[in-house]
Amino acid sequence: MSTLPPNHRNMMRSTENTVNMAAPKVCKAAVASKSNMSSKTKNGKPRTKTQMHRRSRTGCYICRLRRKKCDEGSPNCTACKHLGLQCEYKRPMWWSNADARRSHKEEIKMIIKRKKLSEKSAAHSIKTSVTSSPPGLTHSLPTSATFSDPLDRTRSASIDSHFSNGFNFNSPPSEYTPFGAVMHPEMMFGSYSPYEIDVKTERQMFVNDVPTLRESHISTFSTYQPPPPVGTVLSTPFEGEWTEQIVQERKESLSEETLNMNFFDFSHGPSTDTRQIQIELEENDQQLLDHFIQYVLPTIFPILESNQHGSVSSDLILPALQSNSAYLHCCLSIAAQHLKSYANVTGDEIDQDIMRHRYATIFALCEALKKDENHQQILEATLGLIFFQCIVGRFDDELLDIPWHQHFQAAISLVQKLNLPQIVSSPTECPTQTPFNMTLTSWIDILGATMKGRSPTFAHTYREKHLSQLNPNLGLRELMGCEDRVMYLISEIACLESLKQDGMDDFTLCQHVSALGEQLTLTEINESGPKMPFNANGSLSPKQLSRNMTAAFRLAARIYLCSLVPGFTHNQVSPVNLLDKLTHVLQHIPSGPSGFDRNLVWVYLIGGSVSLPGSTFRAFFEDRLAQLGDLASYGSIGRVASVLHEVWLQNDNLSVANTPGSTAPESALPNIHWRDVMQMKGWDFLLL
């Protein structure tokens, strides 16, 4: 049934008749010209040049898959830009697989279908608001993407209308009153023209956790009140607890940063779903792969997953499993290690699986290095050998393995061959995407340098990034939670410790300690105190989580810096106060199996190593281990627990032995460094 008045329908019919009357003349002319051309051919005078369509071989693979003409725009063609797809001119991995191509084509069809439906609904709303007598409040269809918190996405608003009697879910409940009826604007304001306010709404569509369609709408709202100046805090028309709660939820949800699914360059093609993995393996290895995907994969890079700046499974792990044999064997070896620790599987068979795939990984890397090709894949597998041990390794693992820092020497060489430090620290231009392998390398390089008591390999790069105004970020906050500036200063503290070991005099050392302390203070500007990283609706706030973790790393960095001062002991007032503040901040970071304690291993190491018997930090740490359950027995969190327990045991025994009859003041009692304890026990851990 038509929604237009009768007089409007008559006008439209008359317009259609006018158009149809003129149309036959054009058609007759076209038919006549076509008959003349064909007649020339029948009279024995064929065309001298045959017009043939030449297919382009340089169009993008998305248009070739759709069998559509590509305008070959750079960097994205018009068709891909319109659909929000990633335009690929290089041959993608899924092109050689018929099933993958078919699946990819079906996904594109669904995107096109949804695109047309959204455009059709938007056009319908515009047509309704323009042609109906009472003017509508909005010229576009509000969607569930208007608000960012999950509660609002469960319902969609209807098209606003002056005559709509439906219940408004976005306003507080009120009793019915006849004076609340909606009147026509001209009855209230005469011939005054309303103000027009434009509100921009963006929507991102996902298919199997893969970003596809990105839409942007501008809605125009009419109001007879002048709009407030920019920056004015609007007052709520109603008072009460319900209104305050809604306003707080809106404020918190809108304060979250816009997601950028293309933040990292993972050096792979399009995202891969777990159901599309096609790897031919033996039955035993297939079980290891299934265990890796089901149990190990969800524990890798939890901060990256919470920030949603990329999918660990579809953007990084799964594509590498299909294209990188060394990476595949590395993951299978890690799966066997996790199975041994997680399910308490014992025996020679599981150890043989671990060693078999570990040797296969090393062999594949050596062969690739000999050929001097596929440097990205070699670097990817090498970093996997280093980092994955932080997830599944045990402190009592006696199987033969190459130390992490020897693997890292190979990774350093590959990073330099790929010229990654120069790419991320270019003074003239900012890269559109941060190389993920360089970010992961930086994480290992900075905190690994503190493990060995030396300067980070790429310390100069971090120093340039710290001083840069154009491109200061390296993606460390998005990957592991701590702000990049704080991580750069931890690199500087590691350099200072290396200079101290080389014989720097105490006066110069104290000057550098004071300067770095001031730099750490500058990172606290505009930072509020810690609070639980949850919105009012119960969802995780990645922004607040990053603030809390940055505060924890900053306090641990201060403790690390204080330990370099000559005459430092654990009993001094400064480390005791810093440790109390650190314990307070750590209480605001989620705990348990789904928490983020395993991302704070370095913080626990630095803070716990200076804790005293009976301190609140020790009780807090033991409580966090208890909440983790079996997960606290392996990985870096299990290893740091073993290191701290041994440090506490030796320092506490040393303190008791020196107390009776000691003439030295309590503040001058010696302490055993955690690095010395690891060396005595033969532990060569990377605690990330």
Number of C-alpha atoms within 10 A of each C-alpha: 3 6 10 12 11 9 8 12 13 11 10 11 11 11 11 11 11 11 11 11 9 10 11 11 10 9 10 11 11 11 10 10 11 11 12 11 12 11 13 12 12 10 8 8 9 13 10 6 6 7 7 6 6 6 8 12 9 12 20 25 18 24 19 14 14 12 9 12 13 20 15 17 14 9 11 18 21 15 19 18 15 14 16 18 18 17 21 18 17 11 11 13 15 16 15 10 11 10 12 16 16 14 14 16 15 12 15 20 13 12 20 15 12 14 16 12 12 14 12 12 13 17 15 15 19 16 13 18 20 13 14 13 10 14 16 22 17 22 23 22 21 19 18 17 16 17 17 18 21 13 13 16 14 8 10 14 15 12 17 17 16 14 12 11 9 9 8 11 11 9 11 12 10 6 5 8 7 6 7 8 11 12 11 13 17 11 8 9 11 9 9 10 12 14 14 16 15 13 12 11 15 13 15 13 16 11 12 13 15 17 18 18 21 16 15 10 17 15 17 17 16 16 14 12 8 10 11 9 7 6 6 8 8 7 7 10 6 11 10 9 8 12 15 13 13 15 11 14 19 16 13 16 18 13 12 14 11 9 12 12 14 14 17 21 18 21 16 19 18 16 20 24 15 13 6 11 13 10 12 9 11 9 9 9 18 14 14 23 23 13 17 20 16 12 14 19 17 13 16 17 17 20 21 20 18 18 24 17 19 26 19 20 20 19 23 20 23 21 22 23 20 16 14 18 18 28 27 23 25 24 27 26 30 27 29 27 25 26 20 17 20 16 9 9 15 11 9 9 10 16 16 14 19 22 17 14 21 22 16 18 23 19 13 17 20 14 11 16 15 8 8 10 11 11 18 18 20 24 24 24 26 24 21 20 25 20 21 19 20 23 23 25 22 21 18 10 11 7 9 8 10 11 12 19 19 10 15 20 13 15 22 17 13 19 18 12 12 15 12 16 18 11 15 23 22 15 14 8 11 15 13 10 14 20 20 20 20 23 22 19 20 25 20 21 21 26 20 25 22 24 20 16 17 19 21 24 16 16 20 14 16 27 17 16 22 19 12 14 10 13 18 18 21 27 25 22 23 25 23 23 27 25 23 21 25 23 23 24 23 26 29 22 25 28 20 22 22 19 16 17 10 9 9 13 10 13 10 11 18 15 11 16 20 15 11 20 17 11 14 19 12 12 16 13 8 7 9 10 9 19 14 15 20 16 18 17 15 12 13 16 20 22 17 19 25 21 21 25 25 24 25 25 25 25 24 24 26 23 23 21 21 19 19 18 16 12 10 17 20 18 16 13 11 14 23 18 12 17 25 16 15 22 21 16 20 22 15 17 21 17 17 17 17 11 14 17 21 25 20 21 22 23 24 26 20 22 28 24 23 26 22 17 14 8 14 14 23 20 11 15 17 11 13 19 20 13 15 18 11 14 19 21 20 24 23 27 29 23 23 23 22 16 23 23 13 17 24 21 12 14 22 15 11 15 15 9 11 14 13 8 7 10 8 10 8 14 13 13 17 15 19 16 13 21 17 11 16 18 10 9 10 9 14 15 22 24 26 23
